[in-house]
């Protein structure tokens, strides 16, 4: 598939290795392909007009708000995150406030966002911030990456969105935009590839603030316009330059990946067990947990998994509670 030829972009002097552009432009040629700067103008101008008003994007939002949002938004839509994010910041406005409470309280406040191990990881990160960084979310990308529970994407996202730095930020939405506009395919690979990183590096604006704006803008474009199932090409600011669209929008990559079935799974059982524990002010007897699911073998397997994951703490006398340490 033909790709847009993208000129190499000089590396920012202070950027980490991950943010440096590839030594060569993306391969291929296409008549009338825009320069990277043209794509920047189109996407960022669109973002300036259409970006959602989200609390972690507001000028008064601190780095902690951004970090909390990044943990919560993993595999969870914005509509579900908004109320929990608000309650979280009201209760724990600083990392040290969360670190001062048992990790079980983070699990309790996580509610029904799903994948509750994220709550434990966020608590662990807050504890490390309180102990190692005087309670302030670090600005340095390497220090962010060294925090527990933070991977390459989250470190880059916090550095970009909270501190306006120049980093490659590749989430599913951004990868889908680049796959279509540059590579001419409908969906990106299951896992991020070196080729995707090279494209992202070649497209990354040189100036830090503009690079951070570009990261947010491409993410929003993927979320609101260049969706997985029903892309709205008619309102896309780069539709005239999209390799996939200009190729006839071929569906050779198959349909977008389906979400996992939930009903009847161990995940559902785990959710019900945690709901009982979150609602209880103290330890819960085994009998109360047994009442939430009729299949004893599946129920025991789910409970054992919660204990192994550190989400549930067993106590003497067949009692259980959210983790206290």
C-alpha positions as CSV (number, residue, x, y, z in Angstrom):
1,X,0.0,0.0,0.0
2,X,1.3,3.4,-0.9
3,X,2.3,5.7,2.0
4,X,2.7,9.5,2.3
5,X,6.3,10.5,2.0
6,X,7.0,12.2,5.3
7,X,10.1,14.4,5.7
8,X,12.4,13.6,8.7
9,X,11.9,15.9,11.6
10,X,14.9,17.1,13.7
11,X,15.0,15.8,17.2
12,X,14.3,18.2,20.0
13,X,17.5,18.7,22.0
14,X,16.0,17.6,25.4
15,X,13.7,14.8,24.1
16,X,14.3,11.1,25.1
17,X,15.4,8.5,22.6
18,X,11.7,7.4,22.2
19,X,10.8,10.9,21.0
20,X,13.5,11.2,18.4
21,X,12.4,10.9,14.7
22,X,13.5,8.1,12.5
23,X,16.5,8.8,10.3
24,X,14.5,8.4,7.2
25,X,11.0,9.5,6.1
26,X,8.1,7.0,5.8
27,X,8.5,5.0,2.6
28,X,6.4,5.2,-0.6
29,X,5.1,8.1,-2.6
30,X,1.7,9.6,-3.4
31,X,0.9,12.5,-5.7
32,X,-0.1,15.6,-3.8
33,X,0.9,14.2,-0.4
34,X,1.0,16.9,2.2
35,X,4.1,17.7,4.3
36,X,4.0,16.8,7.9
37,X,3.6,20.5,8.8
38,X,0.4,20.6,6.7
39,X,-1.1,17.7,8.6
40,X,-0.2,19.4,11.8
41,X,-2.1,22.5,10.8
42,X,-5.2,20.6,9.7
43,X,-5.4,18.4,12.7
44,X,-4.5,21.0,15.4
45,X,-6.9,23.6,13.9
46,X,-9.6,21.0,14.0
47,X,-8.8,20.1,17.6
48,X,-8.8,23.8,18.6
49,X,-12.4,24.0,17.4
50,X,-13.8,20.5,18.3
51,X,-11.9,19.3,21.4
52,X,-14.1,18.1,24.2
53,X,-14.1,20.1,27.4
54,X,-12.6,17.4,29.7
55,X,-11.5,18.3,33.3
56,X,-8.0,16.9,32.8
57,X,-7.5,19.2,29.8
58,X,-8.4,22.4,31.5
59,X,-5.7,25.0,32.2
60,X,-6.1,24.6,35.9
61,X,-5.8,20.8,35.8
62,X,-2.6,19.6,37.4
63,X,-0.4,16.7,36.5
64,X,-2.1,14.5,39.1
65,X,-5.4,15.0,37.4
66,X,-3.8,14.0,34.1
67,X,-2.2,10.9,35.6
68,X,-5.4,9.8,37.2
69,X,-7.3,10.2,34.0
70,X,-4.7,8.2,32.0
71,X,-5.0,5.3,34.5
72,X,-8.8,5.4,34.4
73,X,-9.2,5.8,30.6
74,X,-7.3,2.6,29.8
75,X,-10.0,0.3,28.2
76,X,-12.7,2.5,29.7
77,X,-14.8,5.2,27.8
78,X,-14.7,8.9,28.9
79,X,-18.4,8.9,29.9
80,X,-17.8,6.3,32.6
81,X,-14.5,7.9,33.8
82,X,-15.8,11.5,34.2
83,X,-17.8,11.0,37.5
84,X,-15.2,8.7,39.1
85,X,-12.4,11.1,38.2
86,X,-14.3,14.0,39.8
87,X,-14.9,12.0,43.0
88,X,-11.3,10.8,43.1
89,X,-9.8,14.3,42.8
90,X,-12.2,15.7,45.4
91,X,-11.2,13.0,47.8
92,X,-7.5,12.8,46.9
93,X,-6.5,16.1,45.4
94,X,-2.8,15.2,45.7
95,X,-0.9,11.9,45.4
96,X,0.1,12.0,49.0
97,X,-3.6,12.1,50.0
98,X,-4.2,8.8,48.3
99,X,-0.9,7.3,49.5
100,X,-1.9,8.0,53.1
101,X,-4.9,5.6,52.8
102,X,-4.9,1.8,52.5
103,X,-4.8,0.5,48.9
104,X,-8.2,-1.1,49.5
105,X,-9.7,2.4,49.6
106,X,-8.5,3.0,46.0
107,X,-10.2,-0.3,45.0
108,X,-13.4,0.8,46.7
109,X,-13.4,4.2,45.1
110,X,-12.7,2.6,41.7
111,X,-16.2,1.4,41.7
112,X,-17.4,-0.2,38.5
113,X,-14.7,1.1,36.1
114,X,-13.5,-2.4,35.6
115,X,-9.9,-3.8,35.6
116,X,-9.5,-2.8,39.3
117,X,-5.8,-3.7,39.4
118,X,-5.4,-0.3,37.8
119,X,-6.5,1.2,41.2
120,X,-3.8,-0.7,43.0
121,X,-1.2,0.4,40.4
122,X,-2.4,4.0,40.8
123,X,-2.1,3.8,44.6
124,X,1.4,2.3,44.2
125,X,2.4,5.2,41.9
126,X,1.0,7.8,44.3
127,X,2.9,6.2,47.2
128,X,6.2,6.3,45.2
129,X,5.5,10.0,44.2
130,X,4.9,10.8,47.9
131,X,8.1,9.1,49.0
132,X,10.5,9.8,46.1
133,X,9.3,13.1,44.6
134,X,8.0,15.2,47.5
135,X,4.4,14.5,46.5
136,X,4.7,16.1,43.1
137,X,4.2,14.1,39.9
138,X,7.7,14.2,38.3
139,X,8.2,16.1,35.1
140,X,11.1,13.9,33.8
141,X,10.0,11.2,31.4
142,X,12.5,8.7,32.8
143,X,11.3,9.3,36.4
144,X,7.7,8.9,35.3
145,X,8.6,5.6,33.6
146,X,10.2,4.4,36.8
147,X,7.0,4.8,38.8
148,X,5.2,1.5,39.5
149,X,2.3,0.8,37.2
150,X,3.4,3.3,34.5
151,X,4.5,2.0,31.1
152,X,5.8,3.7,28.0
153,X,2.4,5.1,26.9
154,X,1.4,6.5,30.3
155,X,4.8,8.1,30.9
156,X,4.7,9.8,27.5
157,X,1.1,10.9,27.9
158,X,1.6,12.5,31.3
159,X,4.8,14.2,30.2
160,X,3.0,15.6,27.1
161,X,-0.4,16.5,28.4
162,X,0.6,17.7,31.9
163,X,3.9,19.3,31.1
164,X,3.7,20.1,27.4
165,X,6.7,18.0,26.4
166,X,7.7,16.4,23.1
167,X,7.0,12.7,23.1
168,X,5.5,10.0,20.9
169,X,2.1,9.2,22.4
170,X,0.7,6.2,20.7
171,X,-2.7,4.9,22.0
172,X,-5.2,2.9,20.0
173,X,-6.9,6.0,18.6
174,X,-3.6,7.6,17.4
175,X,-2.4,4.4,15.9
176,X,-5.7,4.0,14.0
177,X,-5.4,7.5,12.6
178,X,-1.8,6.9,11.4
179,X,-2.7,3.5,10.0
180,X,-5.3,5.0,7.8
181,X,-3.9,8.4,6.9
182,X,-0.2,7.3,6.4
183,X,-0.1,3.5,5.9
184,X,-3.4,3.1,4.1
185,X,-4.7,0.3,6.1
186,X,-8.0,0.1,8.0
187,X,-6.7,-1.0,11.4
188,X,-3.3,-0.9,13.1
189,X,-1.6,-4.2,14.2
190,X,-2.6,-5.8,17.5
191,X,0.6,-4.6,19.1
192,X,2.6,-1.4,18.4
193,X,5.3,-2.0,15.8
194,X,8.7,-0.4,15.1
195,X,7.2,0.8,11.8
196,X,4.4,2.7,13.7
197,X,7.0,4.3,15.9
198,X,9.0,5.5,12.9
199,X,5.9,7.0,11.4
200,X,5.0,8.7,14.7
201,X,8.5,10.0,15.1
202,X,8.6,11.4,11.5
203,X,5.3,13.2,12.2
204,X,6.2,14.6,15.6
205,X,6.4,18.4,15.5
206,X,9.8,19.8,16.5
207,X,8.5,22.5,19.0
208,X,7.6,21.0,22.3
209,X,4.2,22.7,22.9
210,X,3.1,22.0,19.4
211,X,4.2,18.4,19.7
212,X,2.1,18.0,22.8
213,X,-0.9,19.7,21.1
214,X,-0.5,17.3,18.1
215,X,-0.5,14.3,20.5
216,X,-3.8,15.4,22.0
217,X,-5.3,16.4,18.7
218,X,-4.5,13.1,16.9
219,X,-5.9,11.2,19.9
220,X,-9.1,13.2,19.8
221,X,-9.4,12.8,16.0
222,X,-9.3,9.0,16.5
223,X,-11.8,9.1,19.3
224,X,-14.4,11.4,17.7
225,X,-14.0,11.0,13.9
226,X,-11.7,8.2,12.8
227,X,-13.6,5.6,14.8
228,X,-12.9,1.9,14.6
229,X,-16.3,0.8,13.3
230,X,-17.8,3.9,11.7
231,X,-15.2,6.5,10.6
232,X,-16.8,9.9,9.7
233,X,-14.7,10.7,6.7
234,X,-17.0,13.4,5.6
235,X,-16.0,15.6,8.6
236,X,-12.4,14.5,8.9
237,X,-9.9,17.4,8.5
238,X,-7.4,15.2,6.7
239,X,-9.8,13.2,4.5
240,X,-8.4,14.7,1.3
241,X,-4.9,13.3,2.3
242,X,-5.9,10.0,3.8
243,X,-4.2,7.1,2.0
244,X,-6.8,4.6,3.1
245,X,-9.7,6.7,1.9
246,X,-8.1,7.6,-1.4
247,X,-7.5,3.9,-2.0
248,X,-11.3,3.2,-1.7
249,X,-11.3,2.4,2.1
250,X,-10.4,-1.3,1.6
251,X,-11.6,-3.6,4.4
252,X,-8.9,-6.2,3.8
253,X,-7.8,-6.1,7.5
254,X,-11.1,-7.5,8.7
255,X,-13.5,-6.0,11.3
256,X,-12.3,-4.3,14.4
257,X,-11.5,-6.6,17.3
258,X,-14.6,-7.5,19.3
259,X,-14.6,-6.9,23.1
260,X,-14.5,-9.9,25.3
261,X,-17.7,-11.5,26.4
262,X,-18.5,-10.5,30.0
263,X,-21.7,-12.4,31.1
264,X,-20.9,-15.7,32.8
265,X,-17.1,-15.2,32.9
266,X,-14.7,-15.2,35.8
267,X,-14.5,-11.4,35.3
268,X,-18.2,-11.1,36.1
269,X,-17.8,-13.2,39.2
270,X,-14.8,-11.2,40.3
271,X,-16.8,-8.0,39.8
272,X,-19.7,-9.3,42.0
273,X,-17.3,-10.4,44.7
274,X,-15.6,-7.1,44.8
275,X,-18.9,-5.3,44.8
276,X,-19.8,-7.0,48.1
277,X,-16.4,-6.1,49.6
278,X,-16.6,-2.5,48.4
279,X,-20.0,-2.1,50.0
280,X,-18.9,-3.5,53.4
281,X,-17.3,-1.3,56.0
282,X,-15.2,-4.1,57.3
283,X,-14.3,-7.8,56.8
284,X,-16.9,-10.0,55.0
285,X,-17.6,-13.6,55.9
286,X,-17.2,-16.3,53.2
287,X,-21.0,-16.9,53.4
288,X,-21.7,-13.4,52.1
289,X,-19.4,-14.0,49.1
290,X,-20.9,-17.4,48.4
291,X,-24.3,-15.9,47.9
292,X,-23.3,-13.9,44.9
293,X,-22.7,-16.8,42.5
294,X,-24.1,-20.3,42.4
295,X,-21.2,-22.1,40.7
296,X,-18.9,-22.9,43.7
297,X,-15.9,-23.9,41.6
298,X,-16.0,-20.8,39.5
299,X,-16.7,-18.6,42.5
300,X,-13.7,-20.1,44.4
301,X,-11.5,-19.7,41.3
302,X,-12.5,-16.0,41.0
303,X,-11.9,-15.4,44.7
304,X,-8.5,-17.1,44.6
305,X,-7.6,-14.9,41.6
306,X,-8.6,-11.7,43.4
307,X,-6.4,-12.8,46.4
308,X,-3.5,-13.6,44.0
309,X,-3.8,-10.2,42.4
310,X,-3.7,-8.4,45.7
311,X,-7.3,-7.1,45.4
312,X,-8.6,-9.1,48.3
313,X,-7.0,-9.8,51.6
314,X,-7.9,-13.1,53.4
315,X,-8.3,-13.0,57.2
316,X,-8.6,-15.8,59.8
317,X,-12.0,-17.3,60.2
318,X,-12.9,-17.4,56.5
319,X,-13.3,-13.7,56.3
320,X,-12.1,-11.3,53.5
321,X,-11.6,-7.6,53.0
322,X,-10.1,-5.1,50.6
323,X,-6.3,-4.8,50.9
324,X,-5.1,-2.9,53.9
325,X,-1.5,-2.7,53.0
